[in-house]
Amino acid sequence: MADLVMVEWWDILQDSSYSTHESVACPVVKTVGWLASKDKKFLKVGNVLSDNGDISGITAMPVGCVISCRTIED
């Protein structure tokens, strides 16, 4: 069975205002779900786990944006 995890990561941001680069920062967000896969490029978490173990509703994050990924215990 897949691990239930909480991932803390920097979300990508695009600012179309006349803000300076110093005032624009990527927000830190958290995603909770079942760990679908992790490799050198991406960490993928799903928000739906079926009875047969299939994971869907995938959020894919570049590994370079991930601050932490911790298992949530039952």
All heavy atoms as TSV, in Angstrom:
chain	resi	resn	atom	element	x	y	z
A	1	MET	N	N	0.840	-1.179	0.000
A	1	MET	CA	C	0.000	0.000	0.000
A	1	MET	C	C	0.888	1.245	0.000
A	1	MET	O	O	1.951	1.270	0.592
A	1	MET	CB	C	-0.903	0.003	1.220
A	1	MET	CG	C	-1.821	1.177	1.276
A	1	MET	SD	S	-3.275	0.685	2.198
A	1	MET	CE	C	-4.205	2.146	2.125
A	2	ALA	N	N	0.414	2.292	-0.635
A	2	ALA	CA	C	1.181	3.529	-0.765
A	2	ALA	C	C	1.223	4.292	0.560
A	2	ALA	O	O	0.299	4.209	1.373
A	2	ALA	CB	C	0.541	4.412	-1.829
A	3	ASP	N	N	2.317	5.015	0.766
A	3	ASP	CA	C	2.449	5.847	1.955
A	3	ASP	C	C	1.632	7.125	1.811
A	3	ASP	O	O	1.602	7.735	0.736
A	3	ASP	CB	C	3.913	6.249	2.172
A	3	ASP	CG	C	4.775	5.103	2.646
A	3	ASP	OD1	O	4.232	4.129	3.208
A	3	ASP	OD2	O	5.997	5.182	2.459
A	4	LEU	N	N	0.997	7.529	2.893
A	4	LEU	CA	C	0.334	8.818	2.967
A	4	LEU	C	C	1.396	9.819	3.410
A	4	LEU	O	O	2.076	9.602	4.420
A	4	LEU	CB	C	-0.822	8.776	3.960
A	4	LEU	CG	C	-1.682	10.030	4.066
A	4	LEU	CD1	C	-2.357	10.360	2.737
A	4	LEU	CD2	C	-2.740	9.837	5.157
A	5	VAL	N	N	1.577	10.917	2.639
A	5	VAL	CA	C	2.666	11.855	2.907
A	5	VAL	C	C	2.165	13.300	2.935
A	5	VAL	O	O	1.100	13.614	2.392
A	5	VAL	CB	C	3.788	11.730	1.854
A	5	VAL	CG1	C	4.446	10.364	1.904
A	5	VAL	CG2	C	3.275	12.033	0.455
A	6	MET	N	N	2.964	14.155	3.578
A	6	MET	CA	C	2.778	15.596	3.477
A	6	MET	C	C	4.044	16.152	2.849
A	6	MET	O	O	5.149	15.935	3.357
A	6	MET	CB	C	2.547	16.268	4.822
A	6	MET	CG	C	2.341	17.773	4.642
A	6	MET	SD	S	2.153	18.763	6.144
A	6	MET	CE	C	1.090	17.808	7.138
A	7	VAL	N	N	3.875	16.851	1.729
A	7	VAL	CA	C	5.002	17.431	1.008
A	7	VAL	C	C	4.947	18.946	1.177
A	7	VAL	O	O	3.915	19.568	0.920
A	7	VAL	CB	C	4.953	17.077	-0.494
A	7	VAL	CG1	C	6.164	17.631	-1.214
A	7	VAL	CG2	C	4.840	15.575	-0.696
A	8	GLU	N	N	6.045	19.522	1.629
A	8	GLU	CA	C	6.176	20.972	1.702
A	8	GLU	C	C	7.068	21.378	0.540
A	8	GLU	O	O	8.145	20.805	0.349
A	8	GLU	CB	C	6.794	21.379	3.040
A	8	GLU	CG	C	6.832	22.867	3.255
A	8	GLU	CD	C	7.334	23.243	4.650
A	8	GLU	OE1	O	7.950	22.382	5.324
A	8	GLU	OE2	O	7.124	24.386	5.046
A	9	TRP	N	N	6.608	22.364	-0.265
A	9	TRP	CA	C	7.352	22.701	-1.470
A	9	TRP	C	C	7.120	24.142	-1.903
A	9	TRP	O	O	6.158	24.772	-1.499
A	9	TRP	CB	C	7.014	21.730	-2.590
A	9	TRP	CG	C	5.561	21.625	-2.958
A	9	TRP	CD1	C	4.558	21.072	-2.214
A	9	TRP	CD2	C	4.946	22.075	-4.164
A	9	TRP	NE1	N	3.358	21.143	-2.887
A	9	TRP	CE2	C	3.573	21.760	-4.092
A	9	TRP	CE3	C	5.413	22.700	-5.300
A	9	TRP	CZ2	C	2.667	22.057	-5.113
A	9	TRP	CZ3	C	4.514	22.990	-6.323
A	9	TRP	CH2	C	3.169	22.662	-6.216
A	10	TRP	N	N	8.076	24.668	-2.700
A	10	TRP	CA	C	7.937	26.006	-3.265
A	10	TRP	C	C	7.118	25.901	-4.540
A	10	TRP	O	O	7.502	25.206	-5.480
A	10	TRP	CB	C	9.301	26.605	-3.616
A	10	TRP	CG	C	10.123	27.008	-2.444
A	10	TRP	CD1	C	9.920	28.079	-1.616
A	10	TRP	CD2	C	11.290	26.360	-1.967
A	10	TRP	NE1	N	10.892	28.130	-0.654
A	10	TRP	CE2	C	11.756	27.077	-0.846
A	10	TRP	CE3	C	12.007	25.240	-2.370
A	10	TRP	CZ2	C	12.887	26.724	-0.141
A	10	TRP	CZ3	C	13.126	24.881	-1.665
A	10	TRP	CH2	C	13.560	25.616	-0.567
A	11	ASP	N	N	5.999	26.602	-4.573
A	11	ASP	CA	C	5.167	26.626	-5.775
A	11	ASP	C	C	5.744	27.638	-6.759
A	11	ASP	O	O	6.331	28.646	-6.360
A	11	ASP	CB	C	3.728	26.994	-5.407
A	11	ASP	CG	C	2.720	26.571	-6.454
A	11	ASP	OD1	O	3.122	26.066	-7.525
A	11	ASP	OD2	O	1.514	26.753	-6.206
A	12	ILE	N	N	5.562	27.378	-8.025
A	12	ILE	CA	C	6.031	28.278	-9.071
A	12	ILE	C	C	5.064	29.456	-9.154
A	12	ILE	O	O	3.855	29.285	-9.025
A	12	ILE	CB	C	6.071	27.539	-10.421
A	12	ILE	CG1	C	6.819	26.234	-10.262
A	12	ILE	CG2	C	6.566	28.452	-11.525
A	12	ILE	CD1	C	8.228	26.156	-10.540
A	13	LEU	N	N	5.589	30.633	-9.383
A	13	LEU	CA	C	4.778	31.845	-9.396
A	13	LEU	C	C	5.147	32.690	-10.601
A	13	LEU	O	O	6.324	32.817	-10.939
A	13	LEU	CB	C	5.042	32.636	-8.103
A	13	LEU	CG	C	4.425	34.014	-7.985
A	13	LEU	CD1	C	2.916	33.898	-7.781
A	13	LEU	CD2	C	5.050	34.776	-6.841
A	14	GLN	N	N	4.140	33.282	-11.221
A	14	GLN	CA	C	4.359	34.256	-12.280
A	14	GLN	C	C	3.625	35.519	-11.863
A	14	GLN	O	O	2.439	35.478	-11.530
A	14	GLN	CB	C	3.831	33.730	-13.618
A	14	GLN	CG	C	4.179	34.594	-14.814
A	14	GLN	CD	C	3.246	35.755	-15.034
A	14	GLN	OE1	O	2.066	35.691	-14.715
A	14	GLN	NE2	N	3.778	36.826	-15.562
A	15	ASP	N	N	4.311	36.645	-11.837
A	15	ASP	CA	C	3.730	37.922	-11.435
A	15	ASP	C	C	3.735	38.852	-12.643
A	15	ASP	O	O	4.795	39.206	-13.151
A	15	ASP	CB	C	4.545	38.514	-10.281
A	15	ASP	CG	C	3.934	39.774	-9.711
A	15	ASP	OD1	O	3.132	40.433	-10.401
A	15	ASP	OD2	O	4.265	40.117	-8.571
A	16	SER	N	N	2.554	39.230	-13.092
A	16	SER	CA	C	2.463	40.078	-14.283
A	16	SER	C	C	2.413	41.569	-13.948
A	16	SER	O	O	2.221	42.390	-14.828
A	16	SER	CB	C	1.233	39.688	-15.103
A	16	SER	OG	O	0.070	39.860	-14.321
A	17	SER	N	N	2.604	41.911	-12.678
A	17	SER	CA	C	2.599	43.321	-12.291
A	17	SER	C	C	3.979	43.944	-12.543
A	17	SER	O	O	4.889	43.286	-13.029
A	17	SER	CB	C	2.223	43.454	-10.813
A	17	SER	OG	O	3.267	42.976	-9.997
A	18	TYR	N	N	4.109	45.195	-12.164
A	18	TYR	CA	C	5.391	45.883	-12.301
A	18	TYR	C	C	6.236	45.747	-11.042
A	18	TYR	O	O	7.021	46.614	-10.705
A	18	TYR	CB	C	5.166	47.359	-12.641
A	18	TYR	CG	C	4.634	47.540	-14.037
A	18	TYR	CD1	C	3.286	47.763	-14.258
A	18	TYR	CD2	C	5.486	47.468	-15.129
A	18	TYR	CE1	C	2.790	47.910	-15.538
A	18	TYR	CE2	C	5.002	47.615	-16.421
A	18	TYR	CZ	C	3.649	47.844	-16.622
A	18	TYR	OH	O	3.172	47.978	-17.881
A	19	SER	N	N	6.113	44.632	-10.355
A	19	SER	CA	C	6.898	44.370	-9.151
A	19	SER	C	C	8.358	44.134	-9.512
A	19	SER	O	O	8.671	43.623	-10.582
A	19	SER	CB	C	6.362	43.132	-8.422
A	19	SER	OG	O	5.024	43.312	-8.064
A	20	THR	N	N	9.238	44.494	-8.584
A	20	THR	CA	C	10.657	44.208	-8.785
A	20	THR	C	C	10.930	42.757	-8.422
A	20	THR	O	O	10.156	42.128	-7.698
A	20	THR	CB	C	11.525	45.126	-7.907
A	20	THR	OG1	O	11.241	44.837	-6.537
A	20	THR	CG2	C	11.257	46.589	-8.205
A	21	HIS	N	N	12.023	42.242	-8.896
A	21	HIS	CA	C	12.336	40.836	-8.614
A	21	HIS	C	C	12.541	40.595	-7.122
A	21	HIS	O	O	12.302	39.498	-6.628
A	21	HIS	CB	C	13.551	40.365	-9.419
A	21	HIS	CG	C	14.853	40.945	-8.982
A	21	HIS	ND1	N	15.623	40.364	-8.008
A	21	HIS	CD2	C	15.511	42.048	-9.377
A	21	HIS	CE1	C	16.712	41.079	-7.825
A	21	HIS	NE2	N	16.664	42.120	-8.648
A	22	GLU	N	N	12.957	41.627	-6.368
A	22	GLU	CA	C	13.155	41.459	-4.928
A	22	GLU	C	C	11.831	41.238	-4.182
A	22	GLU	O	O	11.817	40.616	-3.123
A	22	GLU	CB	C	13.855	42.689	-4.314
A	22	GLU	CG	C	15.276	42.896	-4.787
A	22	GLU	CD	C	15.359	43.808	-6.015
A	22	GLU	OE1	O	14.313	44.227	-6.544
A	22	GLU	OE2	O	16.483	44.086	-6.445
A	23	SER	N	N	10.743	41.750	-4.735
A	23	SER	CA	C	9.456	41.650	-4.031
A	23	SER	C	C	8.638	40.425	-4.438
A	23	SER	O	O	7.579	40.170	-3.881
A	23	SER	CB	C	8.631	42.916	-4.254
A	23	SER	OG	O	8.274	43.033	-5.622
A	24	VAL	N	N	9.121	39.671	-5.393
A	24	VAL	CA	C	8.397	38.482	-5.858
A	24	VAL	C	C	9.087	37.237	-5.303
A	24	VAL	O	O	10.296	37.069	-5.470
A	24	VAL	CB	C	8.350	38.419	-7.399
A	24	VAL	CG1	C	7.682	37.145	-7.868
A	24	VAL	CG2	C	7.637	39.648	-7.958
A	25	ALA	N	N	8.316	36.390	-4.622
A	25	ALA	CA	C	8.876	35.161	-4.044
A	25	ALA	C	C	7.896	34.013	-4.242
A	25	ALA	O	O	6.678	34.211	-4.231
A	25	ALA	CB	C	9.160	35.351	-2.562
A	26	CYS	N	N	8.429	32.841	-4.410
A	26	CYS	CA	C	7.589	31.649	-4.541
A	26	CYS	C	C	6.984	31.309	-3.182
A	26	CYS	O	O	7.704	31.250	-2.177
A	26	CYS	CB	C	8.413	30.472	-5.046
A	26	CYS	SG	S	9.008	30.694	-6.731
A	27	PRO	N	N	5.668	31.055	-3.146
A	27	PRO	CA	C	5.049	30.690	-1.871
A	27	PRO	C	C	5.392	29.254	-1.481
A	27	PRO	O	O	5.567	28.385	-2.339
A	27	PRO	CB	C	3.556	30.830	-2.149
A	27	PRO	CG	C	3.426	30.611	-3.622
A	27	PRO	CD	C	4.689	31.139	-4.231
A	28	VAL	N	N	5.493	29.019	-0.186
A	28	VAL	CA	C	5.666	27.662	0.332
A	28	VAL	C	C	4.271	27.096	0.565
A	28	VAL	O	O	3.430	27.727	1.205
A	28	VAL	CB	C	6.479	27.662	1.645
A	28	VAL	CG1	C	6.530	26.260	2.242
A	28	VAL	CG2	C	7.888	28.181	1.385
A	29	VAL	N	N	4.011	25.919	-0.005
A	29	VAL	CA	C	2.703	25.271	0.118
A	29	VAL	C	C	2.895	23.840	0.620
A	29	VAL	O	O	4.009	23.309	0.607
A	29	VAL	CB	C	1.942	25.277	-1.233
A	29	VAL	CG1	C	1.631	26.690	-1.673
A	29	VAL	CG2	C	2.729	24.555	-2.314
A	30	LYS	N	N	1.804	23.224	1.044
A	30	LYS	CA	C	1.826	21.828	1.492
A	30	LYS	C	C	0.783	21.044	0.720
A	30	LYS	O	O	-0.331	21.523	0.506
A	30	LYS	CB	C	1.551	21.729	2.989
A	30	LYS	CG	C	2.643	22.359	3.826
A	30	LYS	CD	C	2.329	22.297	5.298
A	30	LYS	CE	C	3.441	22.971	6.086
A	30	LYS	NZ	N	3.121	23.086	7.504
A	31	THR	N	N	1.153	19.837	0.326
A	31	THR	CA	C	0.258	18.915	-0.358
A	31	THR	C	C	0.228	17.618	0.436
A	31	THR	O	O	1.287	17.103	0.814
A	31	THR	CB	C	0.744	18.638	-1.798
A	31	THR	OG1	O	0.733	19.865	-2.531
A	31	THR	CG2	C	-0.141	17.620	-2.498
A	32	VAL	N	N	-0.967	17.103	0.685
A	32	VAL	CA	C	-1.136	15.831	1.385
A	32	VAL	C	C	-1.747	14.835	0.413
A	32	VAL	O	O	-2.698	15.160	-0.306
A	32	VAL	CB	C	-2.044	15.997	2.623
A	32	VAL	CG1	C	-2.320	14.651	3.272
A	32	VAL	CG2	C	-1.420	16.956	3.617
A	33	GLY	N	N	-1.200	13.630	0.382
A	33	GLY	CA	C	-1.751	12.594	-0.485
A	33	GLY	C	C	-0.917	11.335	-0.422
A	33	GLY	O	O	-0.003	11.216	0.395
A	34	TRP	N	N	-1.232	10.411	-1.314
A	34	TRP	CA	C	-0.512	9.139	-1.371
A	34	TRP	C	C	0.645	9.265	-2.337
A	34	TRP	O	O	0.493	9.769	-3.453
A	34	TRP	CB	C	-1.453	8.004	-1.779
A	34	TRP	CG	C	-2.357	7.622	-0.669
A	34	TRP	CD1	C	-2.110	6.717	0.321
A	34	TRP	CD2	C	-3.657	8.165	-0.393
A	34	TRP	NE1	N	-3.173	6.660	1.188
A	34	TRP	CE2	C	-4.139	7.535	0.774
A	34	TRP	CE3	C	-4.455	9.110	-1.012
A	34	TRP	CZ2	C	-5.370	7.817	1.322
A	34	TRP	CZ3	C	-5.694	9.408	-0.466
A	34	TRP	CH2	C	-6.128	8.754	0.698
A	35	LEU	N	N	1.815	8.824	-1.891
A	35	LEU	CA	C	3.017	8.897	-2.716
A	35	LEU	C	C	2.877	7.928	-3.888
A	35	LEU	O	O	2.842	6.709	-3.711
A	35	LEU	CB	C	4.249	8.559	-1.875
A	35	LEU	CG	C	5.586	8.669	-2.581
A	35	LEU	CD1	C	5.836	10.089	-3.078
A	35	LEU	CD2	C	6.706	8.217	-1.653
A	36	ALA	N	N	2.786	8.491	-5.095
A	36	ALA	CA	C	2.633	7.670	-6.298
A	36	ALA	C	C	3.994	7.263	-6.856
A	36	ALA	O	O	4.188	6.122	-7.263
A	36	ALA	CB	C	1.827	8.435	-7.346
A	37	SER	N	N	4.942	8.217	-6.883
A	37	SER	CA	C	6.287	7.898	-7.365
A	37	SER	C	C	7.248	9.025	-7.016
A	37	SER	O	O	6.834	10.160	-6.762
A	37	SER	CB	C	6.297	7.675	-8.884
A	37	SER	OG	O	6.019	8.887	-9.566
A	38	LYS	N	N	8.524	8.679	-7.011
A	38	LYS	CA	C	9.584	9.660	-6.789
A	38	LYS	C	C	10.803	9.172	-7.546
A	38	LYS	O	O	11.200	8.015	-7.424
A	38	LYS	CB	C	9.900	9.805	-5.306
A	38	LYS	CG	C	10.976	10.834	-5.016
A	38	LYS	CD	C	11.259	10.951	-3.531
A	38	LYS	CE	C	12.353	11.976	-3.304
A	38	LYS	NZ	N	12.731	12.068	-1.893
A	39	ASP	N	N	11.383	10.066	-8.358
A	39	ASP	CA	C	12.632	9.754	-9.044
A	39	ASP	C	C	13.531	10.979	-8.974
A	39	ASP	O	O	13.286	11.890	-8.184
A	39	ASP	CB	C	12.377	9.273	-10.483
A	39	ASP	CG	C	11.640	10.284	-11.351
A	39	ASP	OD1	O	11.743	11.507	-11.087
A	39	ASP	OD2	O	10.960	9.873	-12.299
A	40	LYS	N	N	14.561	11.033	-9.793
A	40	LYS	CA	C	15.517	12.140	-9.728
A	40	LYS	C	C	14.906	13.461	-10.169
A	40	LYS	O	O	15.408	14.522	-9.814
A	40	LYS	CB	C	16.737	11.833	-10.595
A	40	LYS	CG	C	17.597	10.726	-10.046
A	40	LYS	CD	C	18.794	10.477	-10.936
A	40	LYS	CE	C	19.625	9.339	-10.367
A	40	LYS	NZ	N	20.823	9.081	-11.177
A	41	LYS	N	N	13.812	13.431	-10.950
A	41	LYS	CA	C	13.229	14.655	-11.491
A	41	LYS	C	C	11.944	15.096	-10.786
A	41	LYS	O	O	11.735	16.293	-10.598
A	41	LYS	CB	C	12.929	14.487	-12.980
A	41	LYS	CG	C	14.157	14.365	-13.840
A	41	LYS	CD	C	13.767	14.276	-15.290
A	41	LYS	CE	C	14.987	14.138	-16.178
A	41	LYS	NZ	N	14.620	14.094	-17.589
A	42	PHE	N	N	11.059	14.145	-10.463
A	42	PHE	CA	C	9.729	14.499	-9.989
A	42	PHE	C	C	9.290	13.683	-8.781
A	42	PHE	O	O	9.633	12.513	-8.658
A	42	PHE	CB	C	8.684	14.296	-11.098
A	42	PHE	CG	C	8.957	15.089	-12.325
A	42	PHE	CD1	C	9.464	14.484	-13.453
A	42	PHE	CD2	C	8.730	16.449	-12.358
A	42	PHE	CE1	C	9.741	15.215	-14.603
A	42	PHE	CE2	C	8.997	17.190	-13.489
A	42	PHE	CZ	C	9.507	16.579	-14.625
A	43	LEU	N	N	8.495	14.317	-7.937
A	43	LEU	CA	C	7.785	13.646	-6.855
A	43	LEU	C	C	6.302	13.767	-7.201
A	43	LEU	O	O	5.831	14.874	-7.512
A	43	LEU	CB	C	8.088	14.327	-5.522
A	43	LEU	CG	C	7.522	13.619	-4.298
A	43	LEU	CD1	C	8.535	13.690	-3.166
A	43	LEU	CD2	C	6.234	14.229	-3.856
A	44	LYS	N	N	5.589	12.660	-7.197
A	44	LYS	CA	C	4.180	12.658	-7.594
A	44	LYS	C	C	3.317	12.113	-6.469
A	44	LYS	O	O	3.588	11.038	-5.938
A	44	LYS	CB	C	3.982	11.831	-8.865
A	44	LYS	CG	C	4.743	12.417	-10.044
A	44	LYS	CD	C	4.584	11.597	-11.291
A	44	LYS	CE	C	5.433	12.194	-12.422
A	44	LYS	NZ	N	5.306	11.398	-13.653
A	45	VAL	N	N	2.287	12.894	-6.123
A	45	VAL	CA	C	1.378	12.578	-5.027
A	45	VAL	C	C	-0.041	12.586	-5.583
A	45	VAL	O	O	-0.407	13.477	-6.349
A	45	VAL	CB	C	1.510	13.625	-3.900
A	45	VAL	CG1	C	0.491	13.403	-2.814
A	45	VAL	CG2	C	2.912	13.600	-3.324
A	46	GLY	N	N	-0.842	11.591	-5.183
A	46	GLY	CA	C	-2.229	11.520	-5.636
A	46	GLY	C	C	-3.201	11.756	-4.493
A	46	GLY	O	O	-2.908	11.424	-3.343
A	47	ASN	N	N	-4.369	12.309	-4.820
A	47	ASN	CA	C	-5.364	12.564	-3.778
A	47	ASN	C	C	-6.472	11.518	-3.733
A	47	ASN	O	O	-7.392	11.634	-2.932
A	47	ASN	CB	C	-5.953	13.975	-3.912
A	47	ASN	CG	C	-6.696	14.205	-5.202
A	47	ASN	OD1	O	-7.008	13.273	-5.935
A	47	ASN	ND2	N	-6.979	15.461	-5.497
A	48	VAL	N	N	-6.375	10.499	-4.591
A	48	VAL	CA	C	-7.370	9.419	-4.606
A	48	VAL	C	C	-6.639	8.079	-4.598
A	48	VAL	O	O	-5.725	7.859	-5.382
A	48	VAL	CB	C	-8.272	9.501	-5.858
A	48	VAL	CG1	C	-9.221	8.317	-5.920
A	48	VAL	CG2	C	-9.041	10.810	-5.891
A	49	LEU	N	N	-7.045	7.204	-3.676
A	49	LEU	CA	C	-6.500	5.845	-3.601
A	49	LEU	C	C	-7.660	4.866	-3.704
A	49	LEU	O	O	-8.549	4.860	-2.859
A	49	LEU	CB	C	-5.749	5.644	-2.277
A	49	LEU	CG	C	-5.135	4.276	-2.025
A	49	LEU	CD1	C	-4.018	3.992	-3.031
A	49	LEU	CD2	C	-4.618	4.179	-0.607
A	50	SER	N	N	-7.670	4.055	-4.768
A	50	SER	CA	C	-8.768	3.108	-4.972
A	50	SER	C	C	-8.592	1.870	-4.094
A	50	SER	O	O	-7.534	1.650	-3.504
A	50	SER	CB	C	-8.843	2.692	-6.445
A	50	SER	OG	O	-7.746	1.868	-6.771
A	51	ASP	N	N	-9.639	1.044	-4.033
A	51	ASP	CA	C	-9.588	-0.197	-3.261
A	51	ASP	C	C	-8.475	-1.131	-3.727
A	51	ASP	O	O	-7.937	-1.899	-2.948
A	51	ASP	CB	C	-10.928	-0.929	-3.338
A	51	ASP	CG	C	-12.008	-0.250	-2.523
A	51	ASP	OD1	O	-11.672	0.594	-1.659
A	51	ASP	OD2	O	-13.194	-0.550	-2.756
A	52	ASN	N	N	-8.156	-1.080	-5.036
A	52	ASN	CA	C	-7.109	-1.978	-5.543
A	52	ASN	C	C	-5.722	-1.327	-5.547
A	52	ASN	O	O	-4.784	-1.886	-6.096
A	52	ASN	CB	C	-7.471	-2.502	-6.934
A	52	ASN	CG	C	-7.552	-1.418	-7.969
A	52	ASN	OD1	O	-7.368	-0.246	-7.667
A	52	ASN	ND2	N	-7.850	-1.785	-9.202
A	53	GLY	N	N	-5.580	-0.131	-4.924
A	53	GLY	CA	C	-4.278	0.491	-4.767
A	53	GLY	C	C	-3.869	1.461	-5.853
A	53	GLY	O	O	-2.760	2.001	-5.809
A	54	ASP	N	N	-4.743	1.685	-6.847
A	54	ASP	CA	C	-4.419	2.663	-7.887
A	54	ASP	C	C	-4.514	4.076	-7.319
A	54	ASP	O	O	-5.434	4.407	-6.564
A	54	ASP	CB	C	-5.375	2.537	-9.074
A	54	ASP	CG	C	-5.180	1.248	-9.850
A	54	ASP	OD1	O	-4.060	0.699	-9.814
A	54	ASP	OD2	O	-6.145	0.799	-10.495
A	55	ILE	N	N	-3.553	4.923	-7.705
A	55	ILE	CA	C	-3.504	6.304	-7.237
A	55	ILE	C	C	-3.815	7.216	-8.415
A	55	ILE	O	O	-3.246	7.063	-9.500
A	55	ILE	CB	C	-2.113	6.643	-6.654
A	55	ILE	CG1	C	-1.794	5.711	-5.481
A	55	ILE	CG2	C	-2.048	8.099	-6.231
A	55	ILE	CD1	C	-0.369	5.821	-4.976
A	56	SER	N	N	-4.715	8.186	-8.197
A	56	SER	CA	C	-5.042	9.162	-9.237
A	56	SER	C	C	-5.181	10.538	-8.601
A	56	SER	O	O	-4.994	10.706	-7.398
A	56	SER	CB	C	-6.304	8.757	-9.995
A	56	SER	OG	O	-7.389	8.603	-9.111
A	57	GLY	N	N	-5.537	11.539	-9.427
A	57	GLY	CA	C	-5.577	12.912	-8.947
A	57	GLY	C	C	-4.167	13.398	-8.625
A	57	GLY	O	O	-3.894	13.917	-7.554
A	58	ILE	N	N	-3.258	13.232	-9.585
A	58	ILE	CA	C	-1.820	13.412	-9.354
A	58	ILE	C	C	-1.403	14.882	-9.378
A	58	ILE	O	O	-1.787	15.631	-10.268
A	58	ILE	CB	C	-1.004	12.649	-10.425
A	58	ILE	CG1	C	-1.338	11.160	-10.414
A	58	ILE	CG2	C	0.499	12.888	-10.263
A	58	ILE	CD1	C	-0.968	10.431	-9.151
A	59	THR	N	N	-0.589	15.259	-8.393
A	59	THR	CA	C	0.151	16.519	-8.394
A	59	THR	C	C	1.617	16.149	-8.569
A	59	THR	O	O	2.149	15.352	-7.794
A	59	THR	CB	C	-0.029	17.293	-7.065
A	59	THR	OG1	O	-1.411	17.603	-6.888
A	59	THR	CG2	C	0.783	18.584	-7.069
A	60	ALA	N	N	2.252	16.711	-9.603
A	60	ALA	CA	C	3.665	16.423	-9.882
A	60	ALA	C	C	4.493	17.651	-9.538
A	60	ALA	O	O	4.185	18.756	-9.977
A	60	ALA	CB	C	3.853	16.054	-11.354
A	61	MET	N	N	5.536	17.457	-8.738
A	61	MET	CA	C	6.404	18.545	-8.298
A	61	MET	C	C	7.834	18.261	-8.730
A	61	MET	O	O	8.323	17.148	-8.511
A	61	MET	CB	C	6.385	18.656	-6.769
A	61	MET	CG	C	5.059	19.047	-6.190
A	61	MET	SD	S	4.879	18.387	-4.512
A	61	MET	CE	C	3.801	17.008	-4.859
A	62	PRO	N	N	8.533	19.241	-9.302
A	62	PRO	CA	C	9.958	19.043	-9.560
A	62	PRO	C	C	10.688	18.834	-8.229
A	62	PRO	O	O	10.411	19.537	-7.246
A	62	PRO	CB	C	10.400	20.350	-10.221
A	62	PRO	CG	C	9.138	20.952	-10.761
A	62	PRO	CD	C	8.053	20.536	-9.811
A	63	VAL	N	N	11.575	17.874	-8.174
A	63	VAL	CA	C	12.289	17.547	-6.931
A	63	VAL	C	C	13.020	18.773	-6.381
A	63	VAL	O	O	13.101	18.963	-5.169
A	63	VAL	CB	C	13.256	16.361	-7.168
A	63	VAL	CG1	C	14.211	16.177	-6.001
A	63	VAL	CG2	C	12.453	15.083	-7.393
A	64	GLY	N	N	13.515	19.646	-7.249
A	64	GLY	CA	C	14.216	20.840	-6.805
A	64	GLY	C	C	13.334	21.826	-6.051
A	64	GLY	O	O	13.849	22.714	-5.369
A	65	CYS	N	N	12.020	21.686	-6.153
A	65	CYS	CA	C	11.076	22.559	-5.439
A	65	CYS	C	C	10.655	21.974	-4.099
A	65	CYS	O	O	10.009	22.656	-3.306
A	65	CYS	CB	C	9.830	22.796	-6.296
A	65	CYS	SG	S	10.150	23.735	-7.790
A	66	VAL	N	N	10.985	20.719	-3.840
A	66	VAL	CA	C	10.538	20.041	-2.619
A	66	VAL	C	C	11.437	20.414	-1.441
A	66	VAL	O	O	12.649	20.260	-1.502
A	66	VAL	CB	C	10.507	18.514	-2.812
A	66	VAL	CG1	C	10.176	17.799	-1.510
A	66	VAL	CG2	C	9.511	18.140	-3.906
A	67	ILE	N	N	10.809	20.913	-0.385
A	67	ILE	CA	C	11.523	21.244	0.853
A	67	ILE	C	C	11.597	20.013	1.743
A	67	ILE	O	O	12.644	19.676	2.276
A	67	ILE	CB	C	10.812	22.394	1.594
A	67	ILE	CG1	C	10.795	23.647	0.715
A	67	ILE	CG2	C	11.466	22.664	2.942
A	67	ILE	CD1	C	9.855	24.733	1.195
A	68	SER	N	N	10.448	19.322	1.899
A	68	SER	CA	C	10.418	18.112	2.715
A	68	SER	C	C	9.263	17.226	2.279
A	68	SER	O	O	8.284	17.689	1.698
A	68	SER	CB	C	10.282	18.447	4.205
A	68	SER	OG	O	9.025	19.053	4.459
A	69	CYS	N	N	9.408	15.943	2.570
A	69	CYS	CA	C	8.344	14.957	2.324
A	69	CYS	C	C	8.369	14.005	3.504
A	69	CYS	O	O	9.354	13.285	3.706
A	69	CYS	CB	C	8.593	14.208	1.021
A	69	CYS	SG	S	7.357	12.945	0.655
A	70	ARG	N	N	7.295	14.019	4.295
A	70	ARG	CA	C	7.277	13.162	5.478
A	70	ARG	C	C	6.050	12.266	5.444
A	70	ARG	O	O	4.973	12.670	5.011
A	70	ARG	CB	C	7.345	13.959	6.757
A	70	ARG	CG	C	6.160	14.807	7.068
A	70	ARG	CD	C	6.322	15.524	8.423
A	70	ARG	NE	N	5.139	16.256	8.766
A	70	ARG	CZ	C	4.091	15.777	9.412
A	70	ARG	NH1	N	4.072	14.519	9.800
A	70	ARG	NH2	N	3.051	16.538	9.670
A	71	THR	N	N	6.234	11.061	5.915
A	71	THR	CA	C	5.153	10.080	5.995
A	71	THR	C	C	4.229	10.439	7.140
A	71	THR	O	O	4.690	10.798	8.230
A	71	THR	CB	C	5.725	8.664	6.194
A	71	THR	OG1	O	6.587	8.370	5.099
A	71	THR	CG2	C	4.620	7.621	6.262
A	72	ILE	N	N	2.939	10.362	6.885
A	72	ILE	CA	C	1.929	10.575	7.922
A	72	ILE	C	C	1.558	9.219	8.474
A	72	ILE	O	O	1.121	8.335	7.742
A	72	ILE	CB	C	0.681	11.284	7.343
A	72	ILE	CG1	C	1.082	12.661	6.799
A	72	ILE	CG2	C	-0.414	11.388	8.406
A	72	ILE	CD1	C	-0.038	13.359	6.043
A	73	GLU	N	N	1.766	9.034	9.757
A	73	GLU	CA	C	1.493	7.765	10.403
A	73	GLU	C	C	0.000	7.633	10.713
A	73	GLU	O	O	-0.673	8.627	10.971
A	73	GLU	CB	C	2.288	7.652	11.707
A	73	GLU	CG	C	3.788	7.760	11.529
A	73	GLU	CD	C	4.392	6.634	10.704
A	73	GLU	OE1	O	3.849	5.516	10.709
A	73	GLU	OE2	O	5.425	6.892	10.050
A	74	ASP	N	N	-0.500	6.393	10.715
A	74	ASP	CA	C	-1.899	6.125	11.049
A	74	ASP	C	C	-2.177	6.472	12.482
A	74	ASP	O	O	-1.430	6.341	13.378
A	74	ASP	CB	C	-2.239	4.654	10.825
A	74	ASP	CG	C	-2.307	4.342	9.344
A	74	ASP	OD1	O	-2.499	5.282	8.534
A	74	ASP	OD2	O	-2.172	3.158	8.993
